[in-house]
């Protein structure tokens, strides 16, 4: 199993998204929120992951924005397959909940990628910039037309948390649209119902979602990935499980700091 690439894929499925046909109901997150996860495969702890909202607003064009970062880093036996030290980030408009910029700093074994995407959400344009391995010199710049307002790999999950999910019925679908890696993607999230879970931060009632993903040699079943999100006002993810052809990969919440609601 190539754990670095698998970690990237699972985090992508976990983080991506925007939802058509629903309106934001409020902000369940705030400055300084920090969620820490452990990534495991069977008995092996492969990596740590962290989702973090900066403690202070990011100022741009005389406006305040959220700066949100996600970090993933392999540990222990997983480094045999190649060390991973990744950072995905977004600069999120506090009013619209759409990104004005996203960025990726990817270190997986000897592979490096440093990328920024600047979003013009009014004119439906994305400007992608790719930098060299040292993240110093611009290597590539390309403009993309967008079909409308889009989310990036990080901002979409935080937008999803703002939606009113309480009236969803089993089988309801949420349609995701975003821009990632030079492409527009559309993914369905299927609502699977609810479940009470014992977590590191206590017993939680949760919503369960399954993203519909293309069949491939990595996953097992039609809906191999499930995401559990708390039903409380914070709507934080507490667990992700991906069924592989051999075993399963799990992301479990280990700690939560700076939550808006106690």
C-alpha positions as CSV (number, residue, x, y, z in Angstrom):
1,X,0.0,0.0,0.0
2,X,1.3,3.4,-1.0
3,X,0.4,5.3,2.2
4,X,1.5,8.8,1.2
5,X,-0.7,8.8,-1.9
6,X,-3.6,7.1,0.0
7,X,-3.4,9.8,2.7
8,X,-3.6,12.5,0.1
9,X,-6.7,10.9,-1.6
10,X,-8.6,10.3,1.7
11,X,-8.0,13.9,2.8
12,X,-9.2,15.1,-0.6
13,X,-12.4,13.2,-0.2
14,X,-12.8,14.5,3.3
15,X,-12.1,18.1,2.6
16,X,-13.6,18.9,-0.8
17,X,-17.0,20.3,-1.4
18,X,-19.6,22.9,-1.9
19,X,-23.4,22.3,-1.8
20,X,-26.0,23.4,-4.3
21,X,-29.5,24.3,-3.3
22,X,-28.8,25.1,0.4
23,X,-28.1,28.4,2.2
24,X,-25.5,28.9,4.9
25,X,-27.2,29.1,8.4
26,X,-24.3,30.6,10.4
27,X,-20.7,29.9,11.4
28,X,-20.0,26.9,13.5
29,X,-16.3,27.6,13.6
30,X,-14.2,30.6,14.6
31,X,-10.7,31.9,14.8
32,X,-8.3,29.5,16.7
33,X,-10.2,26.3,16.1
34,X,-7.9,23.3,15.9
35,X,-8.9,19.7,15.1
36,X,-6.3,16.9,15.5
37,X,-6.6,13.4,13.9
38,X,-4.8,10.2,13.8
39,X,-4.6,8.1,10.6
40,X,-4.5,4.4,11.1
41,X,-4.4,1.2,9.0
42,X,-5.3,-1.8,11.1
43,X,-3.0,-1.6,14.2
44,X,-0.6,0.7,12.5
45,X,-0.7,4.5,13.2
46,X,0.4,6.0,9.9
47,X,0.1,9.7,10.2
48,X,-1.2,12.8,12.1
49,X,-3.5,15.3,10.5
50,X,-4.5,18.8,11.7
51,X,-7.2,21.3,10.6
52,X,-6.5,24.7,11.9
53,X,-8.2,28.1,11.6
54,X,-5.7,31.0,12.2
55,X,-6.1,32.9,15.4
56,X,-6.3,36.2,13.7
57,X,-8.1,37.5,10.5
58,X,-6.1,37.5,7.2
59,X,-6.4,41.0,5.8
60,X,-6.7,41.5,2.0
61,X,-8.2,44.3,0.0
62,X,-9.3,46.0,3.2
63,X,-11.4,42.9,4.2
64,X,-11.0,40.3,6.9
65,X,-10.8,36.6,5.8
66,X,-10.4,33.3,7.5
67,X,-7.0,31.5,6.9
68,X,-7.5,27.8,7.2
69,X,-4.7,25.2,7.0
70,X,-4.7,21.4,6.9
71,X,-1.5,19.5,7.7
72,X,-0.8,15.8,7.1
73,X,2.4,14.2,8.3
74,X,3.4,10.5,8.3
75,X,5.0,8.9,11.3
76,X,6.4,5.6,12.5
77,X,6.3,2.6,10.1
78,X,4.6,4.7,7.4
79,X,7.8,6.6,6.6
80,X,9.2,3.4,5.1
81,X,6.9,4.1,2.1
82,X,8.1,7.7,1.9
83,X,7.8,10.6,4.2
84,X,4.7,12.9,3.8
85,X,4.6,16.5,5.0
86,X,1.7,18.2,3.3
87,X,-0.1,21.5,3.8
88,X,-3.3,22.5,2.1
89,X,-4.7,26.0,2.8
90,X,-7.4,28.5,1.9
91,X,-8.1,32.2,2.3
92,X,-11.9,32.2,2.9
93,X,-14.2,35.2,2.5
94,X,-15.9,35.7,5.8
95,X,-19.1,36.9,4.1
96,X,-19.6,34.7,1.1
97,X,-17.8,31.6,2.5
98,X,-16.0,31.2,-0.9
99,X,-12.2,31.2,-1.2
100,X,-10.2,34.1,-2.7
101,X,-7.1,31.9,-2.7
102,X,-6.0,28.4,-2.1
103,X,-2.5,26.9,-1.8
104,X,-0.7,23.5,-1.6
105,X,2.7,22.7,-0.3
106,X,3.3,19.0,-1.0
107,X,6.3,16.9,0.2
108,X,5.9,13.2,-0.4
109,X,9.2,11.3,-0.6
110,X,11.2,13.1,-3.2
111,X,8.2,14.7,-4.8
112,X,7.5,18.4,-4.3
113,X,4.7,20.7,-5.4
114,X,4.0,24.3,-4.5
115,X,0.9,25.9,-6.0
116,X,-1.4,28.9,-5.5
117,X,-4.8,29.5,-7.1
118,X,-6.3,33.0,-7.0
119,X,-10.1,33.0,-7.4
120,X,-12.1,35.7,-9.0
121,X,-15.5,34.5,-7.8
122,X,-17.4,37.4,-9.5
123,X,-16.0,36.9,-13.0
124,X,-15.7,33.1,-12.6
125,X,-11.9,32.9,-13.3
126,X,-9.1,31.0,-11.5
127,X,-5.5,31.9,-11.9
128,X,-3.2,29.0,-11.1
129,X,0.5,29.5,-10.2
130,X,3.0,26.7,-9.8
131,X,6.4,27.3,-8.2
132,X,9.7,25.4,-8.3
133,X,10.7,22.7,-5.8
134,X,12.2,25.4,-3.4
135,X,9.0,27.5,-3.7
136,X,11.0,30.5,-4.9
137,X,10.5,30.9,-8.7
138,X,7.3,30.9,-10.7
139,X,7.3,27.9,-13.2
140,X,3.8,28.0,-14.6
141,X,0.9,30.3,-14.7
142,X,-2.5,29.5,-16.3
143,X,-6.0,30.9,-16.2
144,X,-9.1,28.8,-16.1
145,X,-12.7,29.7,-16.7
146,X,-15.1,28.5,-14.0
147,X,-18.8,27.4,-14.4
148,X,-19.7,29.6,-11.4
149,X,-18.6,30.1,-7.9
150,X,-16.5,27.2,-6.6
151,X,-14.8,26.0,-3.5
152,X,-11.3,24.6,-3.1
153,X,-10.1,21.4,-1.4
154,X,-10.2,23.0,2.1
155,X,-12.8,25.7,2.0
156,X,-15.6,23.4,0.8
157,X,-15.7,21.4,4.0
158,X,-15.9,24.5,6.2
159,X,-18.8,25.8,3.9
160,X,-20.5,22.4,4.4
161,X,-20.4,22.9,8.1
162,X,-22.4,26.2,7.8
163,X,-25.4,24.4,6.2
164,X,-28.5,23.4,8.0
165,X,-28.4,19.6,7.9
166,X,-31.1,18.7,10.5
167,X,-33.9,18.1,8.1
168,X,-32.0,15.7,5.8
169,X,-33.5,12.3,5.2
170,X,-31.6,9.0,4.5
171,X,-30.8,8.9,0.9
172,X,-30.8,12.7,0.3
173,X,-27.9,13.9,-1.8
174,X,-25.6,16.9,-1.6
175,X,-23.9,17.8,-4.8
176,X,-20.3,19.1,-4.6
177,X,-18.6,21.4,-7.1
178,X,-15.0,22.6,-6.7
179,X,-11.8,23.4,-8.5
180,X,-8.8,21.2,-7.8
181,X,-5.7,20.3,-9.8
182,X,-6.7,22.2,-13.0
183,X,-10.2,20.6,-13.1
184,X,-13.7,21.2,-12.1
185,X,-15.1,18.3,-10.1
186,X,-18.6,17.3,-9.1
187,X,-19.1,14.7,-6.4
188,X,-22.3,13.4,-4.7
189,X,-22.5,13.1,-0.9
190,X,-25.1,10.6,0.1
191,X,-26.7,11.0,3.5
192,X,-26.6,7.6,5.2
193,X,-28.4,8.5,8.5
194,X,-27.2,9.1,12.0
195,X,-25.2,7.2,14.6
196,X,-24.1,7.8,18.2
197,X,-20.3,7.4,18.5
198,X,-17.9,7.2,21.4
199,X,-15.1,9.6,20.6
200,X,-12.0,11.1,22.3
201,X,-14.1,14.2,23.1
202,X,-17.1,12.3,24.4
203,X,-20.2,10.6,23.1
204,X,-21.5,12.3,20.0
205,X,-24.6,12.0,17.8
206,X,-23.4,12.2,14.2
207,X,-24.5,12.6,10.6
208,X,-23.1,10.0,8.3
209,X,-22.2,10.9,4.7
210,X,-20.7,8.7,1.9
211,X,-19.1,10.4,-1.2
212,X,-19.7,8.8,-4.5
213,X,-16.3,8.2,-6.1
214,X,-15.2,6.4,-9.3
215,X,-14.5,2.7,-9.1
216,X,-10.8,2.0,-8.9
217,X,-8.3,-0.6,-7.7
218,X,-7.8,1.0,-4.3
219,X,-11.3,0.9,-2.7
220,X,-13.8,-1.8,-2.0
221,X,-17.6,-1.4,-2.6
222,X,-19.8,1.2,-4.3
223,X,-19.6,3.7,-1.5
224,X,-16.3,2.8,0.2
225,X,-15.7,6.0,2.2
226,X,-17.9,7.2,5.2
227,X,-17.6,10.5,7.1
228,X,-19.2,11.1,10.5
229,X,-20.0,14.7,11.4
230,X,-21.3,15.8,14.8
231,X,-25.0,16.9,15.1
232,X,-24.1,19.7,17.5
233,X,-23.7,23.3,16.6
234,X,-20.0,22.8,15.8
235,X,-20.6,20.2,13.1
236,X,-17.0,18.8,13.3
237,X,-15.8,15.6,11.7
238,X,-15.0,12.9,14.3
239,X,-14.3,9.9,12.0
240,X,-13.6,8.9,8.4
241,X,-13.4,5.3,7.3
242,X,-12.3,4.1,3.8
243,X,-12.8,0.4,2.9
244,X,-9.9,-0.8,0.9
245,X,-9.5,-4.1,-1.0
246,X,-7.3,-5.1,1.9
247,X,-8.4,-3.8,5.2
248,X,-9.5,-0.2,6.0
249,X,-8.0,3.2,6.6
250,X,-9.4,5.3,9.5
251,X,-9.1,8.9,10.5
252,X,-10.2,9.5,14.1
253,X,-10.4,12.8,16.0
254,X,-8.1,12.9,18.9
255,X,-8.6,16.4,20.2
256,X,-10.5,19.6,19.5
257,X,-9.5,23.1,20.7
258,X,-11.0,26.5,20.3
259,X,-14.5,25.4,19.3
260,X,-17.1,28.1,18.9
261,X,-19.6,26.2,21.1
262,X,-18.9,24.2,24.3
